[in-house]
Amino acid sequence: MPHAKDPGPVSQSSDPGRTVPTRRISFEASLQDLPKHFAFDGNLIACHLIAALSSVFPDGEDYFVRSVRHFRDRITDPDLKRQVSGFIGQEAVHGREHRVLNDRLAELGYPTKRYEWLTRRGLALRTKVATAKANLAATAALEHFTATLAEVVLTDARTRQQIGHDEVRNLFLWHALEESEHKAVAFDVYKAVGGSERTRVWTMHVLRFGFLLVMGLQTLLSLLGDRATYRRGELRLSWREIRRSPYLQRDVWIRLRDYCRPDFHPNDRDTGALIEQWRAELFGEDGTLNDKLVGSAA
C-alpha cells in the first residue's frame, strides 16, 4: 500500500478548545439487580458479546493510560497537556466502572475475570517487548476502534435498545460520550512525539483483524459455558437479531479502515454536535445520569 510522506511531528493539539472532563461516576449500586440475560429480549449472543467487550476494558484502559502517560513530559503545548490529563482521568474511571460490571457479570456466571486476567497478561507482555511509540500507536488505533463503536451507540437507537438493561445501557452511553470527547488525544500525542505514518497504519492493519478475532473467540467460549446456549433454537433466534446490528454493517468496517488513509485524523469525522447533544442529555441541568455522579467534573 503506498503511503504519503510522513508529515512529521505536530507540536500542539489539533483542537485547542476541546474539553475532556473527568466525571466521577458510580454504577455499582444500580448494577446489583442485573439479571443474567440482560440484553434486549434476553438475546444470548448480545449478552455474551457485551460481557466479552467489557472484560477487556479495565486492563485495556490501564494500558492506554500507561502508553500516553509515558510521553506526557514531552508535550509542551498547554492545551494538549490539559487534554492528556483529562484523557487519563476519563480512562481511569472507565476501567474502574467496567471492573464493577465485570464483577457482577462474573457472579452471574460469565468468564469476565478470566478474560480480564488474559488481557492484563497480554498487554503487560506487549508493554515489555514493544517500544513506547509502538504501544502509543496501538493505543491510538484502538482509540479509533472505541470512538467508532461509540458513535454507533450514540447515533443508533436500535443499538441502544439491543443493550437491554437500563443501567448497562447507561454505562455504555457514558463511556461512549467520553470516548468521543477524547477520541483524538492519543493520536495527537503520537503525532507530537514523532510517531511514523508507516507504524501507525500497519498497527491498525494488524489490530483491525486481531481485535475482532479475539472478541469473536471470547464471545464463543463464553456462550459455550452458558446452559441457555443449548436450548433448541436459542442461538438461531439470537443470531437472527444480532446479524442486523449496525455494528455488523459495512459502514462501520469502512470507518475503521479509514484510519489507514495516509492523511487521516480522528477529527475528520465531526462529532461535535453529537457530543453536545449527549452531554446535555446525560449531564445537563436535567441530565439522566446526574444522580450517578459522586463528585464534580474536573
C-alpha positions as CSV (number, residue, x, y, z in Angstrom):
1,M,0.0,0.0,0.0
2,P,1.5,3.4,-0.9
3,H,1.9,5.9,1.8
4,A,2.2,9.7,1.8
5,K,5.3,11.2,3.1
6,D,5.3,11.4,6.9
7,P,4.3,15.0,7.7
8,G,6.4,14.9,10.9
9,P,5.6,15.8,14.5
10,V,2.7,18.0,15.4
11,S,3.6,20.0,18.5
12,Q,0.1,21.1,19.6
13,S,-3.4,19.9,20.0
14,S,-5.5,19.5,16.8
15,D,-8.4,21.1,18.7
16,P,-7.2,23.6,21.4
17,G,-10.8,24.3,22.5
18,R,-11.6,20.6,23.1
19,T,-12.6,19.9,26.7
20,V,-12.1,16.4,28.3
21,P,-13.8,16.5,31.7
22,T,-13.2,13.7,34.2
23,R,-16.6,12.8,35.7
24,R,-16.6,10.9,39.0
25,I,-19.4,8.5,38.5
26,S,-20.5,5.2,40.0
27,F,-22.8,2.5,38.7
28,E,-22.1,-0.1,41.4
29,A,-25.4,0.2,43.3
30,S,-27.5,0.2,40.2
31,L,-25.9,-3.0,38.8
32,Q,-26.7,-5.2,41.8
33,D,-30.0,-6.4,40.4
34,L,-28.6,-7.1,36.9
35,P,-30.2,-10.4,35.6
36,K,-28.0,-12.9,33.8
37,H,-29.5,-12.4,30.4
38,F,-29.8,-8.7,30.4
39,A,-29.8,-7.8,26.7
40,F,-33.0,-6.9,24.9
41,D,-35.3,-10.0,24.7
42,G,-32.6,-12.0,26.5
43,N,-30.5,-12.1,23.3
44,L,-27.8,-14.6,24.2
45,I,-25.2,-13.5,21.7
46,A,-25.6,-9.9,22.7
47,C,-25.2,-10.7,26.4
48,H,-22.0,-12.6,25.9
49,L,-20.6,-10.1,23.3
50,I,-21.2,-7.2,25.7
51,A,-19.6,-9.2,28.6
52,A,-16.6,-10.1,26.4
53,L,-16.2,-6.5,25.4
54,S,-16.5,-5.2,28.9
55,S,-13.9,-7.7,30.1
56,V,-11.1,-6.2,28.1
57,F,-11.8,-2.6,29.1
58,P,-10.3,-2.3,32.6
59,D,-6.8,-3.5,31.7
60,G,-7.1,-2.1,28.2
61,E,-7.8,1.4,29.7
62,D,-4.8,0.9,32.1
63,Y,-2.7,0.2,29.0
64,F,-3.9,3.3,27.2
65,V,-3.1,5.4,30.2
66,R,0.4,3.9,30.5
67,S,1.1,4.4,26.8
68,V,0.0,8.1,26.8
69,R,1.5,9.0,30.3
70,H,4.9,7.8,29.2
71,F,5.1,10.8,26.8
72,R,3.3,13.4,28.9
73,D,6.5,15.2,29.9
74,R,7.4,15.6,26.3
75,I,4.2,17.5,25.5
76,T,4.9,21.3,25.5
77,D,1.5,22.6,24.2
78,P,-0.6,23.6,27.3
79,D,-3.9,22.7,25.6
80,L,-2.7,19.2,24.7
81,K,-1.2,18.7,28.2
82,R,-4.6,19.6,29.6
83,Q,-6.4,17.2,27.3
84,V,-3.9,14.4,28.2
85,S,-4.8,14.9,31.9
86,G,-8.5,14.6,31.0
87,F,-7.8,11.5,28.9
88,I,-6.0,9.8,31.8
89,G,-8.8,10.8,34.2
90,Q,-11.6,9.5,32.0
91,E,-9.9,6.3,31.1
92,A,-9.1,5.5,34.8
93,V,-12.8,5.9,35.7
94,H,-13.8,3.8,32.7
95,G,-11.6,1.0,33.8
96,R,-13.0,1.2,37.4
97,E,-16.6,1.1,36.4
98,H,-16.2,-1.7,33.8
99,R,-14.5,-3.7,36.5
100,V,-17.6,-3.2,38.7
101,L,-19.7,-4.5,35.8
102,N,-17.4,-7.4,35.2
103,D,-17.5,-8.4,38.9
104,R,-21.3,-8.6,38.7
105,L,-21.2,-10.5,35.4
106,A,-18.8,-13.0,37.0
107,E,-21.3,-13.6,39.8
108,L,-23.8,-14.4,37.1
109,G,-21.5,-17.0,35.5
110,Y,-19.7,-15.0,32.8
111,P,-15.9,-15.6,32.4
112,T,-15.2,-11.9,32.7
113,K,-12.5,-12.3,35.4
114,R,-10.6,-14.9,33.4
115,Y,-10.7,-12.6,30.4
116,E,-9.5,-9.7,32.5
117,W,-6.5,-11.8,33.6
118,L,-5.7,-12.8,30.0
119,T,-6.0,-9.1,28.8
120,R,-3.8,-8.0,31.7
121,R,-1.1,-10.6,31.0
122,G,-1.1,-10.0,27.2
123,L,-0.9,-6.2,27.5
124,A,1.8,-6.4,30.2
125,L,3.8,-8.5,27.7
126,R,3.3,-6.1,24.9
127,T,4.3,-3.2,27.1
128,K,7.5,-5.0,28.0
129,V,8.6,-6.2,24.5
130,A,7.3,-3.3,22.2
131,T,8.8,0.2,22.1
132,A,7.0,3.0,23.8
133,K,6.0,4.5,20.4
134,A,4.7,1.2,19.2
135,N,2.4,1.0,22.3
136,L,1.3,4.5,21.7
137,A,0.5,3.6,18.1
138,A,-1.6,0.7,19.4
139,T,-3.4,3.0,21.8
140,A,-4.2,5.5,19.0
141,A,-5.5,2.7,16.8
142,L,-7.7,1.2,19.5
143,E,-9.0,4.6,20.4
144,H,-10.3,4.8,16.8
145,F,-12.0,1.5,17.4
146,T,-13.7,2.7,20.6
147,A,-14.6,6.1,19.1
148,T,-16.2,4.4,16.0
149,L,-18.2,2.0,18.2
150,A,-19.1,4.8,20.5
151,E,-20.5,6.8,17.6
152,V,-22.8,3.9,16.7
153,V,-24.1,3.8,20.3
154,L,-24.8,7.5,20.3
155,T,-26.5,7.7,16.9
156,D,-28.4,4.5,16.6
157,A,-31.5,3.8,18.8
158,R,-31.6,0.1,17.8
159,T,-28.1,-0.4,19.1
160,R,-29.0,1.2,22.4
161,Q,-32.1,-1.0,22.6
162,Q,-30.1,-4.2,22.0
163,I,-28.1,-3.5,25.1
164,G,-31.2,-4.1,27.1
165,H,-30.8,-3.4,30.9
166,D,-31.1,0.3,31.6
167,E,-28.0,0.5,33.8
168,V,-25.8,-1.4,31.4
169,R,-27.1,0.9,28.6
170,N,-26.3,4.0,30.8
171,L,-22.8,2.8,31.5
172,F,-22.1,2.3,27.8
173,L,-23.7,5.6,26.9
174,W,-21.5,7.5,29.4
175,H,-18.5,5.6,28.1
176,A,-19.4,6.3,24.5
177,L,-19.7,10.0,25.2
178,E,-16.3,10.2,26.8
179,E,-14.6,8.1,24.1
180,S,-16.0,10.7,21.6
181,E,-14.7,13.6,23.8
182,H,-11.1,12.3,23.9
183,K,-11.0,10.4,20.5
184,A,-8.1,12.5,19.1
185,V,-5.9,12.8,22.2
186,A,-3.8,9.7,21.9
187,F,-3.5,10.4,18.2
188,D,-2.3,13.9,18.8
189,V,0.2,12.7,21.3
190,Y,1.5,10.1,18.8
191,K,2.0,12.9,16.2
192,A,3.5,15.3,18.7
193,V,6.3,12.8,19.7
194,G,7.1,12.0,16.1
195,G,5.3,8.7,15.6
196,S,5.7,7.5,12.0
197,E,2.8,7.1,9.5
198,R,4.0,3.6,8.5
199,T,3.9,2.3,12.1
200,R,0.5,4.0,12.6
201,V,-1.1,2.4,9.5
202,W,0.4,-1.1,9.9
203,T,-0.6,-1.2,13.6
204,M,-4.2,-0.7,12.6
205,H,-4.0,-3.3,9.8
206,V,-3.0,-5.8,12.5
207,L,-5.4,-4.7,15.2
208,R,-8.4,-4.3,13.0
209,F,-8.5,-8.1,12.4
210,G,-6.9,-9.2,15.7
211,F,-9.3,-7.3,17.9
212,L,-12.3,-8.7,16.0
213,L,-10.9,-12.2,16.2
214,V,-10.3,-12.0,19.9
215,M,-13.8,-10.6,20.6
216,G,-15.3,-13.4,18.4
217,L,-13.4,-16.1,20.2
218,Q,-14.1,-14.8,23.7
219,T,-17.8,-14.5,22.9
220,L,-17.9,-18.1,21.5
221,L,-16.2,-19.5,24.6
222,S,-18.4,-17.6,26.9
223,L,-21.5,-18.9,25.1
224,L,-20.3,-22.5,25.4
225,G,-20.3,-22.1,29.2
226,D,-24.0,-20.9,29.3
227,R,-26.6,-23.7,29.6
228,A,-29.1,-21.5,27.8
229,T,-27.0,-21.8,24.6
230,Y,-28.0,-25.5,24.3
231,R,-31.7,-24.8,24.3
232,R,-33.1,-25.7,20.9
233,G,-33.4,-22.7,18.6
234,E,-31.9,-20.2,21.1
235,L,-28.8,-19.4,19.2
236,R,-30.7,-19.2,15.9
237,L,-33.0,-16.6,17.3
238,S,-30.2,-14.6,18.8
239,W,-28.2,-14.6,15.6
240,R,-31.2,-13.6,13.5
241,E,-31.4,-10.4,15.6
242,I,-27.8,-9.7,16.1
243,R,-26.8,-10.0,12.4
244,R,-28.9,-6.9,11.7
245,S,-26.9,-4.9,14.3
246,P,-25.4,-1.7,13.0
247,Y,-22.0,-3.0,14.3
248,L,-22.0,-5.7,11.6
249,Q,-22.8,-3.3,8.8
250,R,-20.3,-2.4,6.1
251,D,-20.2,1.3,7.0
252,V,-18.6,0.5,10.4
253,W,-15.8,-1.5,8.7
254,I,-15.2,1.3,6.2
255,R,-14.9,3.8,9.1
256,L,-12.4,1.6,10.8
257,R,-10.4,1.1,7.6
258,D,-10.4,4.9,7.0
259,Y,-7.7,5.1,9.8
260,C,-5.2,3.6,7.3
261,R,-5.6,6.6,5.0
262,P,-2.3,8.5,4.9
263,D,-3.7,11.9,5.8
264,F,-6.2,10.5,8.3
265,H,-7.1,12.4,11.5
266,P,-9.8,11.4,14.1
267,N,-11.3,14.9,13.8
268,D,-12.0,14.4,10.1
269,R,-15.3,13.0,11.2
270,D,-17.0,15.8,13.1
271,T,-18.9,14.6,16.1
272,G,-19.1,17.9,17.9
273,A,-22.8,18.3,17.7
274,L,-23.3,14.7,18.8
275,I,-21.1,15.3,21.9
276,E,-23.0,18.4,22.8
277,Q,-26.3,16.5,22.4
278,W,-25.3,13.7,24.8
279,R,-23.6,16.0,27.3
280,A,-26.9,17.8,27.7
281,E,-28.9,14.5,27.7
282,L,-26.7,12.8,30.3
283,F,-25.2,15.6,32.4
284,G,-27.1,18.8,31.6
285,E,-29.4,20.6,34.1
286,D,-31.8,17.7,34.0
287,G,-29.3,15.0,32.9
288,T,-30.4,11.4,33.2
289,L,-27.0,10.4,34.8
290,N,-26.6,13.3,37.3
291,D,-27.7,11.0,40.1
292,K,-24.7,8.7,39.3
293,L,-22.1,11.5,39.8
294,V,-20.2,11.3,43.0
295,G,-18.1,14.5,42.5
296,S,-17.8,17.4,40.2
297,A,-16.2,17.1,36.7
298,A,-12.6,18.2,36.6
